[in-house]
Amino acid sequence: MKLLRTPDERFEDLPGFGFEPHYVEVDSGDGGSLRMHHLDEGDPAAPVVLLLHGEPSWSYLYRTMIPVLVEAGLRPVAIDLVGFGRSTSPLPAPTTRTDGISTGRVPWSNGSACATSRSSARTGAA
């Protein structure tokens, strides 16, 4: 599988987006791996608010909500789905659709959720 990764420099100096990037590797389904980006802000022990974008957006969508959620004592986690934002894009992009869902992305999203949970377990967060 061919992969495309947007250079990190392209994300520098975005207005209101000074968050620390985090990455997990998920199985690509062909023996390789894909890098999925997520933001993880606030107290690691705080209740998690999972922020998922739709097409064609990415975690930048939540740049103004994240500080409000942190201030409210919550832990916002915003995932960039595979092919969006800072996450790796497989080429060609998955196009198989069932009921409006790009089925090719579902396993990668599940892998990210599991990896994020494991990361939380290591930090002592729920």
C-alpha positions as CSV (number, residue, x, y, z in Angstrom):
1,M,0.0,0.0,0.0
2,K,1.3,3.4,-0.9
3,L,1.2,6.0,1.9
4,L,1.1,9.8,2.0
5,R,2.1,11.8,5.0
6,T,1.7,15.5,5.1
7,P,5.0,17.1,6.4
8,D,4.8,18.3,10.0
9,E,5.9,21.8,8.9
10,R,2.5,22.2,7.2
11,F,0.8,22.2,10.6
12,E,3.0,24.8,12.2
13,D,1.6,28.2,13.1
14,L,-2.1,27.2,12.5
15,P,-4.2,29.8,14.3
16,G,-5.5,28.4,17.7
17,F,-3.9,25.0,17.1
18,G,-1.0,24.9,19.5
19,F,-1.7,21.4,20.8
20,E,0.9,18.7,21.2
21,P,0.5,16.0,18.5
22,H,0.2,12.3,19.6
23,Y,0.5,9.3,17.3
24,V,-0.4,5.6,17.5
25,E,0.4,3.0,14.9
26,V,-2.5,0.9,13.7
27,D,-2.5,-2.2,11.4
28,S,-2.9,-1.3,7.8
29,G,-4.5,-4.6,6.9
30,D,-1.7,-5.5,4.5
31,G,1.1,-6.3,7.0
32,G,2.2,-2.7,7.4
33,S,1.1,0.1,9.7
34,L,-0.5,3.5,9.5
35,R,0.2,6.4,11.8
36,M,-3.0,7.9,13.3
37,H,-2.8,11.3,15.0
38,H,-4.8,12.4,18.0
39,L,-4.9,15.3,20.4
40,D,-5.1,14.4,24.1
41,E,-5.5,17.4,26.4
42,G,-6.3,18.0,30.0
43,D,-5.9,15.9,33.1
44,P,-5.2,12.2,32.2
45,A,-7.4,11.2,35.2
46,A,-10.4,13.4,34.0
47,P,-13.4,12.0,32.2
48,V,-12.7,11.6,28.5
49,V,-14.7,13.4,25.8
50,L,-14.1,11.7,22.4
51,L,-14.2,14.2,19.5
52,L,-14.7,12.6,16.1
53,H,-14.7,14.5,12.9
54,G,-16.6,13.8,9.7
55,E,-15.6,14.2,6.1
56,P,-13.7,16.2,5.0
57,S,-12.6,17.7,8.3
58,W,-10.0,16.8,10.9
59,S,-9.2,17.6,14.6
60,Y,-8.6,21.3,13.8
61,L,-12.4,21.5,13.8
62,Y,-12.3,21.3,17.6
63,R,-9.6,23.9,18.3
64,T,-12.0,26.3,20.1
65,M,-13.9,23.6,22.0
66,I,-10.8,21.8,23.5
67,P,-9.8,24.6,25.8
68,V,-13.4,25.0,27.0
69,L,-13.6,21.3,27.8
70,V,-10.3,21.3,29.6
71,E,-11.4,24.3,31.7
72,A,-14.5,22.3,32.6
73,G,-12.3,19.5,34.0
74,L,-12.6,17.1,31.1
75,R,-10.1,15.4,28.9
76,P,-10.8,15.9,25.3
77,V,-9.3,13.4,22.8
78,A,-9.7,14.3,19.2
79,I,-8.7,11.7,16.6
80,D,-7.7,12.4,13.0
81,L,-9.1,9.5,11.1
82,V,-6.8,7.7,8.6
83,G,-6.5,9.9,5.5
84,F,-7.3,13.2,7.4
85,G,-5.3,15.8,9.2
86,R,-2.0,14.6,10.5
87,S,-2.8,10.9,10.0
88,T,-1.3,8.9,7.2
89,S,-3.3,8.7,4.0
90,P,-3.3,5.4,2.1
91,L,-3.2,5.8,-1.7
92,P,-5.6,5.3,-3.2
93,A,-8.0,6.3,-0.4
94,P,-10.6,3.7,0.7
95,T,-13.8,4.2,-1.4
96,T,-16.0,1.2,-0.5
97,R,-19.1,2.6,1.1
98,T,-22.0,1.0,3.0
99,D,-24.7,3.2,4.3
100,G,-22.5,6.3,3.9
101,I,-19.6,4.9,5.9
102,S,-16.2,4.4,4.3
103,T,-15.8,0.7,5.4
104,G,-12.1,0.7,4.7
105,R,-11.5,3.1,7.6
106,V,-13.5,1.3,10.3
107,P,-10.7,-1.2,11.3
108,W,-8.2,1.6,11.5
109,S,-10.5,3.7,13.7
110,N,-11.0,0.7,16.0
111,G,-7.2,0.3,16.3
112,S,-6.8,3.9,17.2
113,A,-9.4,3.7,20.0
114,C,-7.7,0.6,21.4
115,A,-4.3,2.2,21.2
116,T,-5.5,5.3,22.9
117,S,-7.1,3.2,25.6
118,R,-3.8,1.4,26.1
119,S,-2.0,4.8,26.3
120,S,-4.5,5.9,28.9
121,A,-3.9,2.8,30.9
122,R,-0.2,3.5,31.0
123,T,-0.7,7.0,32.3
124,G,-3.2,5.8,34.9
125,A,-6.2,7.5,33.3
126,A,-9.6,5.8,33.0
